[in-house]
Amino acid sequence: MGHKWTIITDDDCLHCIELEALLGKEENIEWLPRIDASKILKENPILTASIDVLPYAILILEEKPIAVVRAATPERMAETLAMHQS
Protein backbone atom coordinates (compact mmCIF):
# COMPACT_ATOMS: atom_id res chain seq x y z
CA MET A 1 0.00 0.00 0.00
CA GLY A 2 1.55 3.30 -1.08
CA HIS A 3 1.51 6.31 1.12
CA LYS A 4 2.51 9.91 0.94
CA TRP A 5 2.79 12.81 3.32
CA THR A 6 1.69 16.39 2.94
CA ILE A 7 3.56 18.57 5.40
CA ILE A 8 2.27 22.06 6.09
CA THR A 9 4.99 24.50 7.07
CA ASP A 10 5.57 28.19 7.65
CA ASP A 11 8.57 30.37 6.85
CA ASP A 12 9.21 31.43 10.43
CA CYS A 13 8.85 27.94 11.94
CA LEU A 14 12.26 26.64 13.03
CA HIS A 15 10.94 23.10 13.50
CA CYS A 16 9.62 23.18 9.93
CA ILE A 17 13.03 24.17 8.62
CA GLU A 18 14.67 21.39 10.63
CA LEU A 19 12.18 18.77 9.43
CA GLU A 20 12.65 19.80 5.81
CA ALA A 21 16.42 19.55 6.25
CA LEU A 22 15.99 15.99 7.52
CA LEU A 23 13.35 14.80 5.04
CA GLY A 24 13.60 17.23 2.14
CA LYS A 25 14.85 14.65 -0.35
CA GLU A 26 12.09 12.09 0.34
CA GLU A 27 10.00 11.47 -2.78
CA ASN A 28 6.72 10.73 -0.99
CA ILE A 29 6.51 14.11 0.75
CA GLU A 30 4.76 17.22 -0.52
CA TRP A 31 5.88 20.38 1.28
CA LEU A 32 3.07 22.89 1.45
CA PRO A 33 3.42 26.41 2.86
CA ARG A 34 0.59 27.19 5.27
CA ILE A 35 -0.58 30.03 3.06
CA ASP A 36 -1.13 27.54 0.19
CA ALA A 37 -2.86 24.92 2.33
CA SER A 38 -6.32 26.46 2.22
CA LYS A 39 -7.65 24.02 -0.41
CA ILE A 40 -6.71 20.85 1.47
CA LEU A 41 -7.91 22.34 4.76
CA LYS A 42 -11.21 23.48 3.24
CA GLU A 43 -11.86 19.99 1.87
CA ASN A 44 -11.11 18.41 5.28
CA PRO A 45 -12.55 20.46 8.16
CA ILE A 46 -11.21 18.06 10.78
CA LEU A 47 -7.69 18.89 9.65
CA THR A 48 -8.40 22.60 10.02
CA ALA A 49 -9.47 22.13 13.62
CA SER A 50 -6.16 20.59 14.65
CA ILE A 51 -3.57 22.61 12.72
CA ASP A 52 -2.26 24.57 15.66
CA VAL A 53 1.31 23.26 15.91
CA LEU A 54 3.64 23.21 12.90
CA PRO A 55 5.04 21.32 11.16
CA TYR A 56 1.76 19.58 10.51
CA ALA A 57 2.08 16.29 8.65
CA ILE A 58 -0.90 14.63 6.97
CA LEU A 59 -0.61 10.92 6.16
CA ILE A 60 -2.38 10.09 2.93
CA LEU A 61 -3.25 6.52 1.95
CA GLU A 62 -5.15 5.75 -1.23
CA GLU A 63 -5.57 9.49 -1.91
CA LYS A 64 -7.37 10.08 1.43
CA PRO A 65 -5.98 11.79 4.53
CA ILE A 66 -6.14 9.25 7.34
CA ALA A 67 -3.95 10.64 10.11
CA VAL A 68 -2.18 13.79 11.20
CA VAL A 69 0.97 14.43 13.17
CA ARG A 70 1.11 17.77 14.95
CA ALA A 71 4.60 19.08 15.70
CA ALA A 72 5.86 16.43 13.30
CA THR A 73 9.24 14.75 13.65
CA PRO A 74 10.60 11.84 11.61
CA GLU A 75 10.07 9.54 14.60
CA ARG A 76 6.46 10.59 15.18
CA MET A 77 5.71 10.25 11.48
CA ALA A 78 7.22 6.73 11.41
CA GLU A 79 5.10 5.72 14.42
CA THR A 80 1.94 7.02 12.78
CA LEU A 81 2.73 5.25 9.52
CA ALA A 82 3.39 1.95 11.36
CA MET A 83 0.03 2.19 13.14
CA HIS A 84 -1.81 2.54 9.83
CA GLN A 85 0.08 -0.05 7.79
CA SER A 86 -0.95 -3.06 9.85
N, C-alpha and C positions, 0 to 999 in steps of 0.2 A: 504494500500500500504506500503510494507516494505522499509525501507531505511537503508543505512549504510554510514559511513564516513570513508574516508581514510585521515589520517592526516600526512603530511610530516613534519618531524622535523630535528633538527640538535643538536649535542651534546653540542655545546657552545651557544645555544639559550635559554636564561633565560625564555622567554615567553613560549617556548615549554615545558620546565620543569614544569612551573606553570600549563599550560593547562593539561599536563598529570597527575599532582597531583590531579587536579579537576575532570578529566574525565577518569582516567586510568582504572577504574573498569567497565566502560560501555561495554556491550557486542557487540554493533553495531559499534564499532570503531576499525579500523586497524591502528596501529601506524607504520609508515614507515620512517626509517632514509633516509635523502635526498640522501645519497650515493646509496641506494637500490631502489630509485624511478625512475631510468632511463627507465624501461620497461613501466610503466604507462604514463610517460611523452612522451616517443617516440610514443606511440599509440595515444596520444592526444596532438597534437602540440599547440593547443590553451592554454592548461594548462601550457605548458612550457613557453609560452610568458609572463605569469602573475605570475610566482613563484618567486617573488622578496622579499617578506616579509613573514617570518616564524612566527608562525606555519601556514601552508597552508592546509586548510581543503577542501576536495573534497566531495561534496554530491553525493551519488550514489543511483539512483532509477532504479529499474528493470535492474540492472547490467550495467547501463550507467551513466557516470558522467554528471550531469546536472547543477551544480553550484559550485562555489568555494568561499571560504572565506579567504581572505588574512589577516594576523595578527589576526588569529582566536581567539575568546573568546567564552565561552559558550553562552553568550547573542547573539552574532552575528551569531553563528551557529543556534540557536533557531529561530531567525528572518528569516534566509535563508530557513530553513526547513518549517516554516509556510507559506512562500510565495509560495513554490512549492507543498504544500499538498492541496491547495484549488481546 
